[in-house]
Every structure is written in C-alpha cells, then in structure tokens.
Amino acid sequence: MRSIRGRLLILAAVWLSVALLAAFLFISQLLESFVTDRFDAEAAAISDALTASLEVDDSRVELDDAPSDPRFLLPLSGWYWQIAADGRVVARSDSLLDGRLDGPAGDFVGGHGTGADGAELRVLRREVTIPDSASRIAITVTAPQARIDDNLHQIIRPLAIALAILGLGLAVASLLQVTMGLRSLDRLRADLAAVRAGHAHRLTLPDVSELRPLTGEINASLDQNANLLARSRQHLGNLAHSLKTPLSALSNELPGDHHGQALITRMDRLIGWHLRRARSAGPRELGQRVPVRPVIDDILLVLRWPVHDKGMTVQTDCPDHAGFAGERQDLEEMIGNLTENAVKWGKSRVVISVTPAGNHLDIRIEDDGPGMAETDAPRALIRGARLDEQGPTGSGLGLAIVADLAALHGGELRLERARLGGLAAVLRLPA
C-alpha cells in the first residue's frame, strides 16, 4: 500500500493477530495441561485408596473396602476402576458391570483407551505388590475423555471471547494511535496547501521533533524559490524597460501610416504585459472574481475598426453571471489574442460563447476562416512558431501566451474545428 496509515494499520493488525493467536494457543495448552493433570491427580488418589484397601486372605488378594464415589456406581459412566492379580480380576467398580479393562502391562498415566460403549477413556494404570502376596497386582482407574474435553471447552470459550475483546480494544487503540501520530502530517499538508493557495509564505514548525527537519528543508526550498522568482522578475522587468525605450524611439521615427507601426504596437503590448507580470509580487489576490462579459465587450470595442473594415459580424453569447477566478489583465490577454486571431483569419463571422460548468467555464471563440489541420495545432502553441508565413504579420507568440496563461491558472487551451468551418479556440478556465 502507498498509504503510511494503511501500512501502519496492516502491520498492527498482523502483529496483534499473531500475538493473540500465540497467546491463545499457549494459554490453551496450559489450561489443557491443568485440567488433565487435575483428572490424573484424582485418578491417582483413587488408585492410592484402592491400594490401601487391599488385603491377603489365604494367599488370595481381596479388596476390603471399595471407594464410595457415586461416579463409579453409574453404569457405563466412563468412571471405572479395576483390580487384577496376575491377570485375574479381583474387584471392579459397579459402573463397569461385567466388563474388563485390558491394556498393555506396565505403569502409565494419561494413556487412552476405549470403554465398553466405545467412548474414549483417559487411563491410569499402576502395578503394585503388597505384603504376604507374591502376585503382581494391576490397578486401573479411568475417566471419560469427553468429560475432560467439556471442562476444557468451558474454560477455553471464555478465554477466546476475552482475547477477541482484547484484540478489538487493541485494534481501536492502534487506530487512535496511528491517527494521532499522523495528525502532524495532516497539519503539515494543510500548511502546504495554505502556502500553495497564498494564505502563508512559510510553514509553521510542527510540535513533533521528527518533522521539524523536513519542515525546515521545505521552508528553505520556499525561500530559495522566492529569491529565484524575485531575481527572475527583476531581470524580466529590466529587459522590458530596456526594450520599451528603443521601441518608442523607433515608433517616433516611422510615419504614422507605416506598416511597421502595427508590429511595434503589438510588441509594445506584449512587453507591457510582461512588465505588469514582472511587477506583480507574490501570488494573485485570493477570492478574486472578474466578470467575463465586460471584458469581451471591451475587447470588441478595441477591435471594432478591423471588424468594420472586413464587413464581419461578431455574435456573443455570455451569461451575466459568468466570472473568471483570476486577474482581469490575464483574461483580457487570453480573450484578446484569440479574438484578434479570429478577426484576422475569419471571412465574415465570429462567434464568442461562454458556458459556465460547475467550478470552471468554457470560452469558445470560432471563426469561418480556413481553419487549421489537427496536426498543426500542437506546433501553433509553441512560442514563436507561425503557420501563416505568407499571411499577415505576427510574432507567433499569441497562442503560446494564451496557453501559458491558461495553464498558469489551472486551465487549458484546445484548438478544434469550428462549427462555422474555421478554427475554434476553446479556453477552459477556473470559474
């Protein structure tokens, strides 16, 4: 998983599961040993009582007094005892009826056997001798294995429930621990978002020592970026100032009707725009909203003479509530460049439509000119590239500047085939 929270929670779940399972198996084994040892001790006590009650009468081994435990009176209960001398049964419990407990010779505790009804038994067997008798006496005591298992299950079931509740509690504690531990990362993310949105210029130092070096490095990177940006703006401003002076002098030298005046005017407008951008310090104003319709009206007012000279009609469809989240001069530069291109290449008609859609708006500028091949659209967005080498003069910067500005605001510029037959420039911008 790519999530730190997910990794920590999975590791905690695996560790808890393994630990609780190991604890359950270990404690279950201890409880099983305890329960079986208790039954074995009880069987050993009965065997000792039977041994103490043995006596010899005329060289015959007899039982003087049988145990009074009622469990050995219930037929086929699994609680049996038997005394055999040299293989001959001397005495047996009433519960055994006329059955016989057979098994291998020798002493053993905790063996397993089968009763007359087929039930599994836990067996204790001892071989003893008593005074005045040379017989080998075998004393066998059994207990029902099912009774031992029932007692064990009655203990293990609450143990499993207790461990499950403990595991659930530890899982909740792990979740809270991971959430509390990563809260500092959430605050760091929020601080970064505030810096990116322009609410702050640097990150506040977190309260945990592990994140302070990281925060310091990020702040250092932000300071370095701000210094580089300030120097770049200064150099750009100096370049713009140094170019405006010779352009002004060149404009004064040329006659007013000279064809170079249009190019000088365009270059002066581009330099002015870059100069305004260079003078902007810090991020754009937060919460700024520019109505789109007045911007379109102003641009069409500036282009009224080229439109009139070509006998064109310009149709606009823009809702009054449509707004752009950015600076007015940026919106003017984007719509102005695209509209100027449409007027330059259109034959008789230009359509400008604005469609708000949620948190963005689409500005579509179409003309009925020759249009553009789909393969030429990417090259048209390259700064300085021109597809109209034989057509009207131009710097090849207009579409590239529009694309750069749109990307700066988180939008995009697409070039498509217009419904009028020419080019359709579609701007998607934040609303």
Salt bridges, closest charged atoms under 4 A:
ASP40 OD1 - ARG122 NE 2.78
GLU42 OE2 - ARG71 NH2 2.10
ASP48 OD1 - ARG126 NH1 2.40
ASP69 OD2 - ARG71 NH2 2.81
ASP102 OD1 - ARG100 NE 2.64
GLU120 OE2 - HIS112 ND1 3.26
GLU127 OE2 - ARG125 NH2 3.31
GLU127 OE1 - ARG136 NH2 3.33
ASP186 OD2 - ARG5 NH2 3.61
ASP207 OD1 - ARG187 NH2 3.33
ASP223 OD2 - ARG202 NH2 3.13
ASP268 OD1 - LYS244 NZ 2.99
ASP298 OD2 - ARG328 NH2 2.44
ASP309 OD1 - HIS308 ND1 3.84
ASP320 OD1 - ARG293 NE 3.71
GLU327 OE1 - ARG277 NH1 3.12
ASP330 OD2 - ARG277 NH1 2.96
ASP330 OD2 - HIS409 NE2 2.99
GLU332 OE2 - ARG328 NE 2.74
GLU333 OE2 - ARG269 NH1 3.74
GLU340 OE2 - ARG266 NH1 3.42
GLU340 OE1 - ARG269 NH2 3.07
ASP362 OD1 - ARG428 NE 2.88
GLU366 OE2 - ARG364 NE 3.23
GLU366 OE2 - ARG419 NH2 3.02
ASP388 OD2 - LYS344 NZ 3.82
ASP388 OD1 - ARG386 NE 3.24
ASP404 OD2 - ARG383 NH2 2.22
GLU412 OE2 - ARG414 NH1 3.33
GLU416 OE1 - ARG364 NH1 3.25
GLU416 OE2 - ARG414 NE 3.09
